[in-house]
Amino acid sequence: MHIIAVIGTGAMGAGIAQLCAQAGFNVRLYDVQAGAAHKARDRLAQVFETLAGKGRLTPGDVTQALANLQVSVSLKELHDCDLVIEAIVEKLDVKQAVFKELEQIVRADCLLASNTSSLSITAIAQGCQRPSRVAGLHFFNPVPLMKVVEVIAGLETDNAVIEQLMTWVNQLGHWPVRCHDTPGFIINHAGRAYGTEALAILGERVAPVQVVDRVLREAMGFRMGPFELFDLTGLDVSHPVMESIFEQYYQDPRYRPSVLTRQMLNGGRLGRKSARGFYSYPRSEEAQQPLVRPTCNPPVWIGAQEPEDHRALANWLAGQGITLDNASIPGADSLCLLAPYGLDACGAAQAFGTDPARTLCIDMLPGIERHRTLMRTPVTHTHLCDFALALFANDTVGASLIEDSLGFICQRVMAAIVNLACDMAQQGIATPADIDRAVQLGLGYPSGPLAWGDALGAARVLNIVQRMAETSHDPRYRPSSWLRRRVGLGCSLGFERSAC
Ligand code: NAI
């Protein structure tokens, strides 16, 4: 493929054109708005100069890249293109009309691709004479930096078309990932779990946004907390995507959006772009949870679901000079420190037979050396909470205290991410390896969700969602069959039949 047309020269079209021009392809820019394509070319000329200033392009590269960009003033000028990439307004009828018109202009072997992020490729191709040459090429913003591109096959797309596009994306220096035409494709689909579970946590008043963000950054290694991310993207973008995927999956509770973001959207609290979202901007120094000087120093009785958590807690507490209560039943003055999975503090107190007023739980999913989350029952004595928070925050690793929650913060968010990725693997939206790589590159997670599930312990993840589903009766948490089967077989979450 030599000549590439980019239709729509807004944020995405301009980025795609830049990438193609720098990779040496001949690019035709077209936009329905008069002058928009010329403006985009001028902006790109400045971008090339800036890159040259930083030493990323030579003066020769700049001249060549700019020469590669030509403006077309009518669709008819695109008759000799090998590939047309549409990046226009996200409206199905408008996209369908453009594709239909293009078919009258381009050669029979010209490929037609849409950069849509939420519409069905099959639906866009509907009405085309040759839907077999229509595919999705989903780039991410900013295009030159986001190295992943979803290559999407609609129902009628020819496999040879997908192969050609995969090869072409490689030539751009980006990483193509093949996927089926399903709502949200891979990355926007997989990304539903992080935000919606965080919103569920906030909706249950488990912890304020600052605490949820901090816990997920410091304990699990996410670059941004979910509420920081919502504010960056803007709720005018994020909330409709949540609603759209929920509706497209026929209101499957897995994707349930939150009334919180709908209300904020209605109230114009969009995030950074409106100076107010979950945070106010410019963002002020965050107040940490205040540490109160403890008024007691009780012995600690440990109740852990997993022996290794018991050992880790006992060693750590002994290192802090804490007296351990090693009796089989906690003494009358002891703090009962429990390490459950998938339970709330009330459920854990019941399971371990401890007094809820003296019970605190700790999330051991991230281990003891990362940000510690302590969870209290509605009746845990305040002086015991103060004691535990001061104790667990007394080194360089932070600690947070949260209200009762099935699965703390990390357990339920991580379980939601892994469980959803398992569903996606089960549906065959993409291969397990592609799901992992696409999510890591597209969402910037420290690991792909399936590999992460293996690292956290797939059996643990299953245990968390099973208990959450049993206790809450919310089908949102039903375990994925992919997860349940692989835990039962003792094989990795990346295992698929074709690997036998
Ligand atoms: P944008 O609003 O920045 O640019 C759209 C451009 O298309 C405008 O210049 C507009 O004049 C032009 N346009 C509208 N109708 C047209 C038509 N019938 N023919 C020719 N040009 C037309 O939009 P943006 O953000 O660049 O999005 C474009 C597409 O890319 C959408 O489908 C969007 O869902 C998708 N996308 C957007 C991402 C983002 O982060 N903005 C990420 C990935 C995909």
Residues whose N, C-alpha, C, O or C-beta is under 5 A from the ligand:
A	BS01	NAI	I7 G8 T9 G10 A11 M12 G13 Y30 D31 V32 Q33 A36 A87 I88 V89 E90 N115 T116 S117 F139 F140 N141
